[in-house]
Amino acid sequence: MFDKHRVKEIDERRKEWEDETVSRSLEKLPEKCEFSTSSGISVSRVYTPVETADFDYFRDLGFPGEYPFTRGVYPTMYRARFWTMRQYAGFGTAEQTNQRFRYLLEQGQKGLSVAFDFPTQVGYDCDHPMARGEVGKAGVSVSTLQDMEIVFDKIPLDKITTSMTINAPTNVLLAMYVAVAQKQGVEQTKLGGTVQNDILKEYVARGMYIFPPKPSMRLVTDIFEYCSQQMPNWNTISISGYHIREAGATAVQELAFTLANAIAYVQAAVDHGLDLDMFAGRLSFFFAAHNNFLEEIAKFRAARRLWARIMRERFGAKNPASWMLRFHTQTSGVSLTAQQPYNNIIRVALQALSAVLGGTQSLHTNSFDEAYALPSDHAVLVALRTQQIIAYESGVIDSVDPLAGSYYIEYLTNEIEERATKYIGQIDAMGGAVAAIEKGFMQREITESAYRHQREVESKKRIVVGVNEFITEDEIPIKILHIDPKIEKALVERLQQTRRQRNKTKVDETLNKLQHAAESEDKNLMPFMLDAVKHYATLGEICDVLREVFGEYKPSSIF
């Protein structure tokens, strides 16, 4: 983009500036430290066309809505439509979660995002011994279709989109959602939303798995196939870097490991015989937004460009929709502090702004009290208002990709893409993401990064306001949400009543059909699960059938 002679002249002039102007300044006021991003990318004092001398506008940047999508997946982005403001919610009983959802919709939220409790996420009913003490604590408890019916009571599923953070038992929960819609008179072809359905990152960073990798990948591709035929507006997976990042990964590792997992999913679906351009357009991604503001923006831009190249050049996708990386963002939970909790409002605002400037399609903003408990009504409203202020008052949405052309942003975007590509090459050499996970490669890299970060905080190389610097002794009282332990008993009683009232013969019949289908290896299990949940087979009963056929995953020690 720049004349070579002009670039050389700028480089020479910069050296003169450093030798003269900068050196005089440093004598009076030395710089505080060596500067680098959270990924360890050294940050220069100033950036010029020298750092982007090889930058090609059409190859590296282009126009919004066109390959390589660096500037955004849609031509007009937020000038035409804001991102979906989707606050993650769910706790206690189905009734309590329904009340929170309806409150958020009344306050201007445009989409729902469901948090499930730990027993639900690992396929246990609320009366299972393993569920004791955890029912409704970190999300809503859903054991049967009845619970799901209550969660979405009086919420028209043909008019809102729903994201469900569920992985190992994704197929069961999606079947319940479809059944609820059909009871409302809404055809599944009209449903819009997303299931996370990203089991690989569970083995890497989160631990909410049930089955071994091979049958788990079968369940993932079953959803790809089923939705491509029955639910064309549904995002079949949300390939998550968020949990990888929250476990301690750097921005580069988050991007690299997420796309490596995505490559594995695409390859598994292609190997299964699915048409790439029939399912690839419904893949979606889920990233974290952390505190290093400019690095996060560059990460999102690099993600779009790298994925477009992977899909077009590696997999040979023909449809431009298959090249697009569409993503949801959540602000960082791990960056929130219990000390001086109102500081978290500022952290969340900066993180949310980086997601918007990075071109996100939907956004969840964390609440300032989440270092203590699930968010209160007051805190979640502040979080939603943060998004609305960015959308309506900041002016950052007026121009698409307003930071494009910044020497630093373009350099950082290139550097992040290059480093992520090297990681993906290492993972390819190991045999792909599943093999790398089985060898513990990603897990070790994340653990080492988390350890380095903690050492930097403890040595004050990395300042966390209110934690290792600018500390106050005063405790700030805030009202937090408490989950009544009595709800567990009430939910168990409702589950037992459902079991008594249902047609047990029909339930057993549907579960037997599911077992035979699972044993066959070539049948899509979604229709069998939909039949089972409609007869009020429980989440645990369905998962137990699959446990018997598939077995359970037992991780090996990697350290």
Secondary structure as UniProt FT lines:
FT   HELIX           4..17
FT   HELIX           18..22
FT   HELIX           23..28
FT   TURN            38..39
FT   TURN            49..54
FT   HELIX           57..61
FT   TURN            64..65
FT   TURN            67..68
FT   TURN            70..71
FT   HELIX           77..79
FT   STRAND          84..85
FT   STRAND          88..89
FT   HELIX           94..106
FT   TURN            107..108
FT   STRAND          111..116
FT   HELIX           118..121
FT   TURN            122..123
FT   TURN            126..127
FT   HELIX           129..131
FT   TURN            132..137
FT   HELIX           145..151
FT   TURN            152..154
FT   TURN            157..159
FT   STRAND          161..165
FT   TURN            168..169
FT   HELIX           170..184
FT   HELIX           188..190
FT   STRAND          192..195
FT   HELIX           200..201
FT   HELIX           202..206
FT   HELIX           213..230
FT   TURN            232..233
FT   STRAND          234..235
FT   STRAND          237..240
FT   HELIX           242..246
FT   TURN            247..248
FT   HELIX           251..271
FT   TURN            272..273
FT   HELIX           276..279
FT   HELIX           280..282
FT   STRAND          283..289
FT   HELIX           293..309
FT   HELIX           310..314
FT   HELIX           320..323
FT   STRAND          327..331
FT   TURN            334..335
FT   TURN            341..342
FT   HELIX           343..357
FT   TURN            358..359
FT   STRAND          362..364
FT   TURN            368..372
FT   HELIX           377..393
FT   TURN            396..397
FT   TURN            402..405
FT   HELIX           407..430
FT   HELIX           433..438
FT   TURN            439..440
FT   HELIX           441..458
FT   TURN            459..460
FT   TURN            466..468
FT   HELIX           486..501
FT   HELIX           504..520
FT   HELIX           526..534
FT   TURN            535..536
FT   HELIX           539..550
//
